[in-house]
């Protein structure tokens, strides 16, 4: 670490700054994310139709934007950030005969 960095860190700590370690992220589903936001007083409702599938504070937003909003709340309470758990679903037609043994 350079002397300049050491000085800057020392001044930051001396003036009341503090350093906190962020924990590992917590994986949540979109439903759990919406429930968490509701517990924080932020209403988000699923509307579907496109990538901005939620209505939140009068705006259509994506699940990624809801994640940003939730993580701002979590950061203010010194909680580890959320990460969206991705569910991959097969939506095509299955050929049952090609999956012998299942």
Order of alpha helices (4+ residues) and beta strands (2+ residues): alpha-beta-alpha-beta-beta-beta-alpha-beta
